[in-house]
């Protein structure tokens, strides 16, 4: 789809550059890899096999479009070989154990993957001798959750109750330590920044214990979806929203040394936060004969309110979210409807949505899209 490169909003920043995406077989990683590929980047994906079947990675046939490598980020020796040999100009680290409920079942694996895995990436960055930008992705759950109405700012206290949240907060401490200890010199050719985002939705997500995938998996089989906490509020955003933030951050970090070591939030605007039941009802507009049951599960550790304050990203990077709530749901619903109608067109649907997202950003006169 040649038109994608013509409407690039990144000024050829990634064109012909070597870019590594860890976790490229995951939901966010596969969308990011596809977007980078459309921007002309030479992409190497480093990850384990996809954990869901189907997966966005497989349905868009990503393995034939990028340099696809299988490597556990806990295997430091192999990881170093895969990264150093590629001579990357950019690294986006997304590989993680990202499910809260899974972290409760497998805390050791979660801590090991999210903390030691991140440290292994940082160790690899220490070996790079050419200019390289590293964007390390953590989570909105890295913050100590105090149900703050104003939204969490980048300098708020880190923490977390469940193993996933706590491991992400700990990973941030490790990142800060490495930046201060090994990358603080002005002579360092490696620049690192942190991206934080919350719940994302969008086509191609079939993860466990997530409301939209649960809806799609149930409704595609004409079954009821079970809602655990219908009144929980989340800052729902389409997957392309934070990915645009990661790309803008990488672009700016490549040009501006003052961003080295900084963390940035990427979340929706205030009026996009909705309850689970509001989300489900909006999705039901696009599906026939949908039904749901409400069965509260008090054993699950889930925050009632999670909200990011993104003023820093807007002020320094010129970034802000692009889609309103209705557009976010429309993008998501249309992807799945097209997929279940014609599965071979998943790649085409994904590229078309990247294009539409980009055009909307320009039409909305967003600073980052100029």
N, C-alpha and C positions, 0 to 999 in steps of 0.2 A: 504494500500500500504506500506508494511513493508520496502521496499527499501529506502523510504524517511528518516526513522530514521537512517539508516546505513550511509547516506551521509550527516548527520547533520554537519553544519559548526559552531555550537554554543556550542560544547563540553558539551552537556547535561545540559547546563545552566538552561533550562526551564523544563527539565524532572521532572515530579512529583511535580512541583511547582504550587502554586495557583496563577493564573494570571487573572486579571480583564481587560476587554476591554470595554470601554464605546463607544457607537456608533457602536456596532458590527453588527447592521442590515444595516449599510451603506455600500457603495462600498468598501472603504479602510478597514473598520472595519471587514467586513466579510472575506476578503482575509487574514487579519492579524490573525483573530481567527482560520481560517482553518490551516494556517501555524503553529501557536502555538500548535494546536491540534496534527499535524503530528510530532511535536517535543516532544510530550509526556506530555504537560502541562495540568493541570486541569483548564479549562477556564470557567470563568463566564462572560457572556455578559450582559451589562446593557444598555438599549436603549429604545427608542420608537419603534413603528412598522415601518417597512420599508416604505419610502415615494414614492417609484417607484414600478410599477407593469408591467413587472416582476422585480425581484431584484436578485442580486447575492446571497444574504443571503438565499432567498427561493429556488432558483434553485439548490443550493448545499445541501439543506435540513439541514442547520446548526443547526436548533432548536433541532434536535435529537442527536447532537454530543457534545453539550456543555451545561453548566448550564445556561439556557436562561431566563433572567429576564426582565420584562417590568418596567421601571422606568424613569420618567422625571428628569433630573439632576437638575431642579429647585425645586424639592421636596426634600429639604435638609434632613428632618427627615427620609424619606424612603430610600434615597440614602445612608445615613450614616448606616442604618440598613443593607442594601445589601452589603456594602463594609466591614464594621467591622466584620460582622458575617462570612465572607468568609476567613478572616485572610490572605489577599493576600501578596505574596512575590514580585509581580510586578503589577503595574497599568499602562495601556496605555490609556490615555484620548484622544479620538478622537471625542466624541460627540460634534456636533456643528451645527449651521445653516451656511452652507458652500457655498451658492449660492449668487453671487453678485447681480443679477437682483432681486432675492427674497428679498434681504436685502433692496433694494430700495423701494419695495412695503410694506415690514413689518419691518421697522427699529427698533421699540421697541422690538419685539420678537428677532430680531438678536442680539441687544445689551444685552438683558437679558440673552439669551442662552449662548452667547459666553463669556460674562464677569462674570455675576453672577453664571452661571453654572460652570465655571472654579474655581471661588472662593469656591463654595460648595465642589468641589473635594479637594481643598486645605484644607478646614475645616475638611474634613474626614481624610485626611492624618495627621492632627494634633492629631487625636484621636488614631492613630495606635502606639502601644507600642513595636512592634517587628521590625526587619529589613525589610524594604520595599523600593523598587525602583519605583519612579514615573516618567514616560516619558509623558510629556504634549505636544500635537501636536498643533501648531498654523498654520502659513501659510507664503509663500513668500510675500503675500500681506500685511504683518504686517509692511513692510518697507515704508517709505516715498518715493513714486515713483518719481525718478528724471531721469529716462531713462539712468541709469548708464551702460556704455558699459562693464566695468570690472566685473560687477555683484555685488550684494549686499553682504557685509560682515556682520558677526554676530554683530559687534559693530556699524553698520550704524544706522542712525536716524530712529526711528519708526514713523509710521503715517498712512495715508490712507485717501482717499477722500470719497468713498462710505461707507455706514454703516458696511458692512462686513469687509472691510480692516481696518477701524478705530477701530472696536470692537476687532479685533485680535491684533492690536497694544496695545490697552488698556488692554487686557487680559495679555499680556506680562508684562506690568507694575505691574499688580496685582500679578503675579507669582513672580517677583523680590522682591516685597514688602514682600510677605509671607516668601520667603526664607531668607531674611535678618532679618525679625522680629521674626520668629518662628523656623526656621530650620538651623540657622547659627552655633549653638553650635556643637562642635566636638562630643558631647555626643548624638546628635540626631541620631536615628536609621533610619530615613527616608532621602533618597537622591532623589533629584529632578533635572531633566534636561529638556530642551526644544528642540523639533525637528521641523524644518521648511522645508516645501517642497512646490513645485508649482503644476501646472497642471499635473494630472496623467491620463493615459489612460490604457485600458485593458479590457479583457472580463468581461461581467456582469454589465457594467455601462449603466443604462438607465435614467440618470439624465436629467433634463430639461436644455435647453440653453447651452449645451456643444456640441462641434462640432462632436466628434466621435459618441456619442449616437444619435445625430441628423442624422448623415449619416446612421447608422445602422437601425434606425427606418424607415427612408425613403426608403433606398435601399431594405430592407427586404420586402417592399410592392411595389417595382418597381416604386417608386416615386422619383422626384428630391429633392435634399437637398438644402436648402437656406443658402448661405454664407453671413454673415453680414459684416465681415471685413477680406477679404481674404489675405491681406498683413500684418496682425498682426503677430508678431513673438512670439512664445512661446517655452520654454524649455521642449518639450514633453518628458515624461519619462513613462515607464511602471510602473504600480502600485506596482510591486514587488521591484522596485528600492528603493523608500523611506522606504518601510516596512523593507527591509533588513537593512537600516540605523537605524531605530527605534530599531530593535532587537539588532544590534551591540552596539548601544548606551546603551541600558539597560544592556547588558552583561558587558560592560566596567564599567558602573556606579556602578554595583553590586560589582565590584572588586576594584574600584579606587575612593576614596573619593574626590580626587582633581577635578573630573568632576562635582561635586555637584554644582548646580546653573548655569551651563554653557548652552549655546544655540548652536545648530549645524544645518547647512544647509545641505540638501540632495537633490541635483539636478543632472541633466545629465551633461556630459562633453560638452565643448564648441561647438563641431562640431555636436551636436544633435539638436540644435535650428533650427527650420524651420518655415516658414510661414504657415498659415492655408491652403492656396491653395496647397502648397507642400505636406502637410500632406494628404489632400484629394486625390491628384493624386497618392500618394504612396499606399493608401488604395484601390484605384480603381483597382490596379493590381490584387487584390484577389477577385474582384466581377465583374460579367458580366453586361454589359449594364447600367452602372451607369452614372448619369447625375447630374449637379448642376446648380443653378442660383445664380447670385451675386446681392444682394439687400442690399446695405449699410444702416445701421440704426445709424444715427448720435446722436440719443437720448440716446443710451446706453453708459454708462461710462466704457470704456475698455482701458487698457493700451496697447500701441503699443509694448513695450519691457518690459519683466520681466525676469530677469536672476539672478541666485544665484551664488555666489562665494563659492566653497566647499573646499577650500584649508585647512581650519581648520579641517574638518571632515577627510580629507585624512591624514594630519599630525598627529593628535592626536588619531583618531580611526582606522586609516588605511583603511577607507572606501572610495570607489569611485564607480561610476556607472558601470554597468556590460554590458548592451546591447547597441549596436549602433542603429542608427535611423531605419535602415531596419529591424533589429531583433525586435525592439520595435513594429513596425507596423505588422510584421509577427505574433508575439505572439498574438496581439490583433485581427487581422483578422481571424486567425485560430481558436481562441476560439469561436468567433461568428459564423463562418461557421459550426463548429462542433455542436454548440448549436442548430442552426436552422435546422440542419440535424437530430439530435437526442437529444432532450431536457433532456432525463433521464440521459445522461452522463456528465452533467455539473460538477458534483463533480469530476469525473474521469479526465476530461480535466483540471480542476483547479489544481489538485494534480500533474498531469503530467507536467504542466508548472512550478510549484514550483520546481519539481525535475530537469527539464531541466535548469532552471535559476540557481540552485545551482551548477549543473555540469559545466555550462558555467563559473561561477565565479571561480571555481577551475581551469578550463582549461585556463582561462585568467590570472591565477596566481595573483589574487587580494589578497592583504594582509589580508583583513577581512575574506576571504574564506579559509584561511590556518588553 
